[in-house]
Amino acid sequence: MAGSVVGCGSSGSKSEPVNVSIAAQSAAVISGQTAVSIENTREAAITGELSITDAQTNEAVFKTQSNNTTDYGSFSLTQEGNWSYTLSGDNTTVNTLNEGETILDEVIVTSADGTTAVVSITIIGTSRADDFIISEETALNADGANTGLSAYTLIENAFSEGSIESPDMYSGNHQDVEHIIEDTDSIIGNHFVFLAHRDDDQDKDKGATDRQRNEIKAYDKSPAATLAFKGETVQYSWKFKVSSELELSSKFSHFFQIKARNDSNDNTNGNDDQPIITLSGAQKNSTGNQLQVRYSAGFDENGNSTGLDKNLIETDWSLITGEWIAVFVQATFDEEGKFDMTLTRLSDNEELFSISEQNIDMWRGFSDDDFARPKWGIYRSIVETDSLRGEEEQVRFADFVIKKGVLTK
């Protein structure tokens, strides 16, 4: 483009028009290896090459990057366009990908004139035979509202008849509403919706008490593949979404539990009165609403609390509300067991927290027939009525998976 600018001389000089030819600034063109795939088990860096053309002199180069942190790894780029990408070996989202599952890491590269392009790294989950050998797997998935099987049928197909503890399953409880239904959305697809009603729901067949329950569970009539026996390692994964309108009390609102079945209730190894692990929400006056992971150490041989119960983590409740959250749990059920738990927000793949407990007592059993089992849903105190909304509450769950296997490391 040609143009004219008027130059201004020094004081007392005469201004003369000066014709100057100005070259239009054109954007650089970036091409090359901008989309690659990598397995989540890869330890070595993956490399690629970009090319760049630019009409402007000295601008056909990239702004360098040196081990810049990305969502799932680190990225480096030279001026000439040679790049390398290394997966983060301790990123839980990467490490817990199931076989065939993918996540995307996108890196922005920039030329000297500010032109940008994206290098997309697709990370593909592979089986990790060196870490966890899967022996049995159970999945529970919704198949859509008003199509396929009912929510209750799907649940009982996975966990057996009697695995649903919803108010409408019990005479005298809130029977005129189905408390687990199906829905779909554009983010997660088909999923289950668990309903709670402050003023109507009760706790199974116990009548009006200080709590209410709408849960699904594995229990003694469920397939052995859903139960954890002494010495076994089990992985639990699922997704859930809590409405931002749901209100908490200072007592408890539980969404997941690992419970023990100690048939004799023998106290020499604790008993099953308290869940071993609980994912819960609670209202705290000093710090606001919290998301908590609670651990119960059981009881001593006299049936008294050991005093070792604790919260493994406490974090801001608002981090999860209104968002789909992916949960991964791996537990080894033994006296000196292990417990790992990771929560990841799906909208931005942000890891909200990661717990890794070694040599933690994860066993309450007394005989070979005892086991630990999972529960999901809404189980909450209604003592503080004014802290809870009178409107229907909804908690959404999807993609339940239980994997039993053997650790090889």
Phi, psi and omega in degrees: 000134178261149181207174180231132175238149180257120179272146179253122181280181178286171183303128177091350180272167181262130179281132177237138175295137181237125178272124181235134176268121183250123179282134178294140178278116179253146182289150175290158176245121183249133179216185180112208184276092182251358179215118181222165176239152181211140177281147185289354178264356184290132178258324181284155179292149171257142185238158177205177182221132175251153174238158184213139172234145181206132181291336182279142181296136174068014181252003179273054179221163179258154168283126188288154173228142181229104179051042177291134182287131175247186180300323188230010181187210178221151189225137176231148182213132176268168177301327184281348177106007175280126183234158175219149182223132179236127176295147173281116185291341182250014178282118186295323179299318178294313187291335185258011174299132173285161181301126179091343177287151181227152169226161185240129173249122182245130183240129178270128174248149188227137176273176182299327182269005177097359175295136182242156172214166182242130170261119185256122178249112177271122182259123187250128178289138177231162176292143182246079184297336182278348184251310188213114178263116183282128178254327181214145180219135177235131179235145175229115182230142173289152179241013173108148179289140176059030176207156178065212181274159177289161179302317183294322179293317179300317181295314182289333174297327181274318190244001177087159178299138182095002182272000182251127177242065179259148183307323183286356178274355188235132178298135180087350176267195185278087191264353185270008178226130171287125189265353171229117182234178179244153179208175175217154174215176185280349184267307187250344183083217182291139180201171178262149175238120178263129185252148175221141182230113186306317190263000185236326186281148178237186179258095181052234184255026185269001181077192181289118179228200182268011183208166176218156191217136168218092189225160168240155188207158159265145182207191192296342178262001178280161177302145180302334180295342180262357184248147181251117178262168187306130177088352183276152173250131184229140173251134175240132174221147178193174175234147177211160181218125179254129178300143177293346180273345183297133182253149183247158170250175179280354182275268178202146169219101187264142180239344177203141176218147162252114182250154177262152168242103175251095192300323181276347185055033179290129186276357180294342175229039185074186173215191187257020181296324182245142175296149178289312181231139177221134169259119193216158172245143181211147178271124179241125182297324186278325187239005183081188182293140182236149163260128186234147166247112185259144178235131175249127181274003179082204186235162176278182186294345178265002180084014179261152178298140178283345183077010183259004177297146182199164171269121179289331176202150173225128181218170185293123181303324184294346179295336185249341188293137179074010184233147169282130183240131175264133182242135173231129178232135170230126184225136171254120190267095182204170179299318174249071186269193179224151177215123176234139179211133179227135173245130180232129178279124189287332185296328180227011182055029179280125175282114185281321171195160177220127180248137173220105181250124178253151179053045178254138182287107181247019185230129178241003185286163179236329181237172180293342181273349181285159184202173170245153188213152179266156173221144177225152174143214177235115177227112190217155174282142175240022178298314181269075186303319184292343179279346185250149179285148174281341180286161177299134175258149180228132170234128186258139180229149179208155166056057175287131177221133173239124178238126172257144182191194183234130173282133179251005177241000000 
